[in-house]
Amino acid sequence: MLRTMLYNSNKIKAEDKVLILYPPYVAGLEGIICGQEKSSKRENSKRWLILVNLENFMISLTSQDFILLKNNQLPYQIINLQ
């Protein structure tokens, strides 16, 4: 399952583009990383603030909930079998 993919938090950075996998109401949409969420003690959390492109709102996700897009491309090739 795709949601089991994990990323090293050091590789994720602001302005990276992502494909959202979860939650279902935004799954399949692209977003842009705005930054790492901070805890009340001003420490980095394990969650990322992501601006959802088409919906114009921000969500907080863990790295298991999205896939990083490299060079604005999906990390795999989609093949049309028709």
VEXBA-810813 format. One record per atom (N, C-alpha, C): residue number from 1; y, x, z; residue in three letters. Coordinates in nm, 3 decimals, always signed. Example, Ala and Ser with C-alpha at 12.3 -4.5 7.8 and 13.67 -1.06 7.14 Angstrom:
2
[pt 1 [-0.569 +1.319 +0.780] Ala]
[pt 1 [-0.450 +1.230 +0.780] Ala]
[pt 1 [-0.330 +1.320 +0.780] Ala]
[pt 2 [-0.225 +1.285 +0.708] Ser]
[pt 2 [-0.106 +1.367 +0.714] Ser]
[pt 2 [+0.003 +1.290 +0.787] Ser]
This chain:
82
[pt 1 [-0.118 +0.084 +0.000] Met]
[pt 1 [+0.000 +0.000 +0.000] Met]
[pt 1 [+0.124 +0.088 +0.000] Met]
[pt 2 [+0.226 +0.046 -0.074] Leu]
[pt 2 [+0.346 +0.126 -0.087] Leu]
[pt 2 [+0.422 +0.144 +0.045] Leu]
[pt 3 [+0.416 +0.046 +0.133] Arg]
[pt 3 [+0.492 +0.056 +0.257] Arg]
[pt 3 [+0.445 +0.168 +0.347] Arg]
[pt 4 [+0.331 +0.228 +0.320] Thr]
[pt 4 [+0.282 +0.336 +0.404] Thr]
[pt 4 [+0.345 +0.470 +0.367] Thr]
[pt 5 [+0.426 +0.474 +0.259] Met]
[pt 5 [+0.490 +0.599 +0.220] Met]
[pt 5 [+0.593 +0.638 +0.325] Met]
[pt 6 [+0.591 +0.763 +0.367] Leu]
[pt 6 [+0.687 +0.812 +0.465] Leu]
[pt 6 [+0.770 +0.923 +0.404] Leu]
[pt 7 [+0.894 +0.932 +0.444] Tyr]
[pt 7 [+0.983 +1.038 +0.397] Tyr]
[pt 7 [+1.029 +1.122 +0.515] Tyr]
[pt 8 [+1.049 +1.246 +0.489] Asn]
[pt 8 [+1.111 +1.333 +0.587] Asn]
[pt 8 [+1.258 +1.292 +0.593] Asn]
[pt 9 [+1.306 +1.254 +0.710] Ser]
[pt 9 [+1.444 +1.207 +0.723] Ser]
[pt 9 [+1.546 +1.309 +0.676] Ser]
[pt 10 [+1.509 +1.437 +0.674] Asn]
[pt 10 [+1.602 +1.540 +0.627] Asn]
[pt 10 [+1.626 +1.530 +0.477] Asn]
[pt 11 [+1.534 +1.467 +0.404] Lys]
[pt 11 [+1.549 +1.454 +0.259] Lys]
[pt 11 [+1.633 +1.334 +0.220] Lys]
[pt 12 [+1.648 +1.239 +0.307] Ile]
[pt 12 [+1.727 +1.119 +0.280] Ile]
[pt 12 [+1.872 +1.151 +0.313] Ile]
[pt 13 [+1.963 +1.111 +0.223] Lys]
[pt 13 [+2.105 +1.138 +0.248] Lys]
[pt 13 [+2.190 +1.025 +0.193] Lys]
[pt 14 [+2.313 +1.019 +0.239] Ala]
[pt 14 [+2.407 +0.917 +0.192] Ala]
[pt 14 [+2.421 +0.926 +0.041] Ala]
[pt 15 [+2.434 +0.810 -0.020] Glu]
[pt 15 [+2.451 +0.791 -0.164] Glu]
[pt 15 [+2.321 +0.801 -0.243] Glu]
[pt 16 [+2.207 +0.826 -0.177] Asp]
[pt 16 [+2.078 +0.819 -0.247] Asp]
[pt 16 [+2.053 +0.674 -0.287] Asp]
[pt 17 [+1.994 +0.656 -0.404] Lys]
[pt 17 [+1.955 +0.522 -0.448] Lys]
[pt 17 [+1.812 +0.497 -0.406] Lys]
[pt 18 [+1.785 +0.372 -0.369] Val]
[pt 18 [+1.652 +0.335 -0.320] Val]
[pt 18 [+1.606 +0.204 -0.384] Val]
[pt 19 [+1.475 +0.186 -0.386] Leu]
[pt 19 [+1.413 +0.059 -0.422] Leu]
[pt 19 [+1.362 +0.000 -0.292] Leu]
[pt 20 [+1.405 -0.119 -0.258] Ile]
[pt 20 [+1.368 -0.181 -0.131] Ile]
[pt 20 [+1.232 -0.249 -0.144] Ile]
[pt 21 [+1.144 -0.219 -0.049] Leu]
[pt 21 [+1.009 -0.276 -0.047] Leu]
[pt 21 [+0.995 -0.392 +0.051] Leu]
[pt 22 [+1.072 -0.391 +0.157] Tyr]
[pt 22 [+1.060 -0.486 +0.265] Tyr]
[pt 22 [+1.194 -0.499 +0.335] Tyr]
[pt 23 [+1.236 -0.612 +0.378] Pro]
[pt 23 [+1.173 -0.741 +0.391] Pro]
[pt 23 [+1.169 -0.819 +0.259] Pro]
[pt 24 [+1.086 -0.922 +0.254] Pro]
[pt 24 [+1.062 -0.994 +0.129] Pro]
[pt 24 [+1.188 -1.049 +0.061] Pro]
[pt 25 [+1.288 -1.091 +0.138] Tyr]
[pt 25 [+1.405 -1.152 +0.075] Tyr]
[pt 25 [+1.491 -1.054 -0.005] Tyr]
[pt 26 [+1.468 -0.924 +0.011] Val]
[pt 26 [+1.539 -0.825 -0.071] Val]
[pt 26 [+1.443 -0.728 -0.142] Val]
[pt 27 [+1.312 -0.750 -0.127] Ala]
[pt 27 [+1.213 -0.662 -0.190] Ala]
[pt 27 [+1.233 -0.662 -0.342] Ala]
[pt 28 [+1.230 -0.543 -0.401] Gly]
[pt 28 [+1.248 -0.528 -0.545] Gly]
[pt 28 [+1.391 -0.501 -0.586] Gly]
[pt 29 [+1.485 -0.515 -0.495] Leu]
[pt 29 [+1.626 -0.487 -0.526] Leu]
[pt 29 [+1.655 -0.339 -0.500] Leu]
[pt 30 [+1.756 -0.289 -0.570] Glu]
[pt 30 [+1.800 -0.152 -0.547] Glu]
[pt 30 [+1.914 -0.151 -0.445] Glu]
[pt 31 [+1.925 -0.041 -0.376] Gly]
[pt 31 [+2.032 -0.024 -0.280] Gly]
[pt 31 [+2.080 +0.119 -0.276] Gly]
[pt 32 [+2.184 +0.141 -0.199] Ile]
[pt 32 [+2.242 +0.275 -0.183] Ile]
[pt 32 [+2.247 +0.307 -0.034] Ile]
[pt 33 [+2.196 +0.424 +0.004] Ile]
[pt 33 [+2.201 +0.469 +0.143] Ile]
[pt 33 [+2.347 +0.495 +0.181] Ile]
[pt 34 [+2.391 +0.431 +0.289] Cys]
[pt 34 [+2.527 +0.454 +0.338] Cys]
[pt 34 [+2.528 +0.555 +0.452] Cys]
[pt 35 [+2.415 +0.572 +0.518] Gly]
[pt 35 [+2.407 +0.669 +0.626] Gly]
[pt 35 [+2.299 +0.630 +0.725] Gly]
[pt 36 [+2.276 +0.719 +0.819] Gln]
[pt 36 [+2.176 +0.693 +0.921] Gln]
[pt 36 [+2.241 +0.615 +1.034] Gln]
[pt 37 [+2.170 +0.515 +1.082] Glu]
[pt 37 [+2.220 +0.433 +1.190] Glu]
[pt 37 [+2.229 +0.517 +1.318] Glu]
[pt 38 [+2.330 +0.493 +1.398] Lys]
[pt 38 [+2.348 +0.565 +1.525] Lys]
[pt 38 [+2.309 +0.475 +1.641] Lys]
[pt 39 [+2.250 +0.534 +1.744] Ser]
[pt 39 [+2.218 +0.458 +1.864] Ser]
[pt 39 [+2.344 +0.442 +1.949] Ser]
[pt 40 [+2.333 +0.367 +2.054] Ser]
[pt 40 [+2.448 +0.347 +2.143] Ser]
[pt 40 [+2.492 +0.478 +2.208] Ser]
[pt 41 [+2.402 +0.578 +2.211] Lys]
[pt 41 [+2.436 +0.709 +2.267] Lys]
[pt 41 [+2.485 +0.805 +2.159] Lys]
[pt 42 [+2.518 +0.750 +2.041] Arg]
[pt 42 [+2.570 +0.829 +1.927] Arg]
[pt 42 [+2.467 +0.925 +1.869] Arg]
[pt 43 [+2.339 +0.899 +1.895] Glu]
[pt 43 [+2.232 +0.981 +1.838] Glu]
[pt 43 [+2.179 +0.912 +1.713] Glu]
[pt 44 [+2.127 +0.991 +1.617] Asn]
[pt 44 [+2.069 +0.932 +1.498] Asn]
[pt 44 [+1.943 +0.853 +1.535] Asn]
[pt 45 [+1.929 +0.736 +1.475] Ser]
[pt 45 [+1.808 +0.657 +1.497] Ser]
[pt 45 [+1.713 +0.681 +1.380] Ser]
[pt 46 [+1.605 +0.608 +1.375] Lys]
[pt 46 [+1.510 +0.620 +1.265] Lys]
[pt 46 [+1.539 +0.516 +1.157] Lys]
[pt 47 [+1.655 +0.453 +1.163] Arg]
[pt 47 [+1.690 +0.348 +1.068] Arg]
[pt 47 [+1.807 +0.394 +0.980] Arg]
[pt 48 [+1.810 +0.336 +0.860] Trp]
[pt 48 [+1.911 +0.371 +0.760] Trp]
[pt 48 [+1.989 +0.247 +0.720] Trp]
[pt 49 [+2.120 +0.263 +0.704] Leu]
[pt 49 [+2.204 +0.153 +0.658] Leu]
[pt 49 [+2.207 +0.157 +0.506] Leu]
[pt 50 [+2.169 +0.047 +0.443] Ile]
[pt 50 [+2.157 +0.041 +0.298] Ile]
[pt 50 [+2.240 -0.075 +0.245] Ile]
[pt 51 [+2.326 -0.045 +0.147] Leu]
[pt 51 [+2.404 -0.147 +0.079] Leu]
[pt 51 [+2.318 -0.200 -0.035] Leu]
[pt 52 [+2.289 -0.329 -0.032] Val]
[pt 52 [+2.208 -0.391 -0.137] Val]
[pt 52 [+2.300 -0.418 -0.256] Val]
[pt 53 [+2.270 -0.355 -0.369] Asn]
[pt 53 [+2.358 -0.357 -0.486] Asn]
[pt 53 [+2.398 -0.496 -0.532] Asn]
[pt 54 [+2.302 -0.578 -0.568] Leu]
[pt 54 [+2.334 -0.706 -0.630] Leu]
[pt 54 [+2.381 -0.812 -0.532] Leu]
[pt 55 [+2.347 -0.797 -0.408] Glu]
[pt 55 [+2.379 -0.900 -0.309] Glu]
[pt 55 [+2.506 -0.871 -0.229] Glu]
[pt 56 [+2.556 -0.749 -0.237] Asn]
[pt 56 [+2.679 -0.709 -0.170] Asn]
[pt 56 [+2.675 -0.732 -0.018] Asn]
[pt 57 [+2.564 -0.691 +0.045] Phe]
[pt 57 [+2.557 -0.691 +0.190] Phe]
[pt 57 [+2.476 -0.570 +0.236] Phe]
[pt 58 [+2.486 -0.539 +0.364] Met]
[pt 58 [+2.422 -0.421 +0.418] Met]
[pt 58 [+2.306 -0.461 +0.509] Met]
[pt 59 [+2.197 -0.382 +0.500] Ile]
[pt 59 [+2.082 -0.404 +0.587] Ile]
[pt 59 [+2.043 -0.272 +0.653] Ile]
[pt 60 [+1.968 -0.281 +0.760] Ser]
[pt 60 [+1.919 -0.164 +0.832] Ser]
[pt 60 [+1.768 -0.159 +0.814] Ser]
[pt 61 [+1.717 -0.048 +0.756] Leu]
[pt 61 [+1.576 -0.034 +0.727] Leu]
[pt 61 [+1.522 +0.099 +0.779] Leu]
[pt 62 [+1.391 +0.102 +0.804] Thr]
[pt 62 [+1.326 +0.230 +0.833] Thr]
[pt 62 [+1.285 +0.292 +0.699] Thr]
[pt 63 [+1.249 +0.418 +0.700] Ser]
[pt 63 [+1.213 +0.487 +0.576] Ser]
[pt 63 [+1.084 +0.431 +0.515] Ser]
[pt 64 [+1.007 +0.354 +0.590] Gln]
[pt 64 [+0.886 +0.290 +0.536] Gln]
[pt 64 [+0.919 +0.169 +0.451] Gln]
[pt 65 [+1.042 +0.120 +0.460] Asp]
[pt 65 [+1.081 -0.003 +0.392] Asp]
[pt 65 [+1.144 +0.018 +0.255] Asp]
[pt 66 [+1.153 +0.144 +0.210] Phe]
[pt 66 [+1.213 +0.170 +0.079] Phe]
[pt 66 [+1.154 +0.294 +0.017] Phe]
[pt 67 [+1.176 +0.308 -0.114] Ile]
[pt 67 [+1.135 +0.427 -0.190] Ile]
[pt 67 [+1.262 +0.492 -0.243] Ile]
[pt 68 [+1.273 +0.623 -0.227] Leu]
[pt 68 [+1.386 +0.695 -0.285] Leu]
[pt 68 [+1.370 +0.699 -0.437] Leu]
[pt 69 [+1.480 +0.672 -0.508] Leu]
[pt 69 [+1.479 +0.681 -0.653] Leu]
[pt 69 [+1.536 +0.817 -0.690] Leu]
[pt 70 [+1.465 +0.892 -0.770] Lys]
[pt 70 [+1.512 +1.025 -0.812] Lys]
[pt 70 [+1.578 +1.012 -0.948] Lys]
[pt 71 [+1.700 +1.064 -0.960] Asn]
[pt 71 [+1.776 +1.056 -1.086] Asn]
[pt 71 [+1.785 +0.912 -1.135] Asn]
[pt 72 [+1.802 +0.819 -1.039] Asn]
[pt 72 [+1.816 +0.677 -1.070] Asn]
[pt 72 [+1.693 +0.619 -1.139] Asn]
[pt 73 [+1.578 +0.684 -1.128] Gln]
[pt 73 [+1.454 +0.637 -1.191] Gln]
[pt 73 [+1.353 +0.603 -1.083] Gln]
[pt 74 [+1.262 +0.511 -1.116] Leu]
[pt 74 [+1.153 +0.483 -1.025] Leu]
[pt 74 [+1.065 +0.606 -1.013] Leu]
[pt 75 [+1.000 +0.628 -0.899] Pro]
[pt 75 [+0.915 +0.747 -0.882] Pro]
[pt 75 [+0.781 +0.734 -0.953] Pro]
[pt 76 [+0.763 +0.631 -1.032] Tyr]
[pt 76 [+0.640 +0.614 -1.109] Tyr]
[pt 76 [+0.678 +0.549 -1.242] Tyr]
[pt 77 [+0.590 +0.554 -1.337] Gln]
[pt 77 [+0.617 +0.498 -1.468] Gln]
[pt 77 [+0.555 +0.358 -1.478] Gln]
[pt 78 [+0.631 +0.264 -1.528] Ile]
[pt 78 [+0.581 +0.129 -1.548] Ile]
[pt 78 [+0.526 +0.120 -1.689] Ile]
[pt 79 [+0.402 +0.075 -1.702] Ile]
[pt 79 [+0.338 +0.066 -1.833] Ile]
[pt 79 [+0.321 -0.081 -1.869] Ile]
[pt 80 [+0.367 -0.120 -1.987] Asn]
[pt 80 [+0.350 -0.254 -2.036] Asn]
[pt 80 [+0.215 -0.266 -2.103] Asn]
[pt 81 [+0.126 -0.347 -2.048] Leu]
[pt 81 [-0.010 -0.359 -2.100] Leu]
[pt 81 [-0.025 -0.470 -2.202] Leu]
[pt 82 [+0.080 -0.538 -2.240] Gln]
[pt 82 [+0.070 -0.647 -2.338] Gln]
[pt 82 [+0.066 -0.595 -2.480] Gln]
